[in-house]
């Protein structure tokens, strides 16, 4: 059985685009994900990039997003965001 990563590195601009394209406020998404507004803002601006698995899954669910849509690309990935 494979364990989830200890942290997930999210791509802040992708989080923001996803949230805004759905017409949600920072506060609405933060509430739905069970995180603070300031924490979500820090993720979106890149001040913070890494999230624990539980928070990441809640945020991904709140944004109705896939990993490919909101995770940071690693070196060597064919697509840039």
Buried (B, 14 or more C-beta within 10 A) or exposed (E): EEEEEEEBEBBBEBBBBBBEEEEBEBEBBBBBBEBEBEBBBBBBEBEBBBBEEEBBBBBBEBBEBEEEBBBBBEEEEEEEE
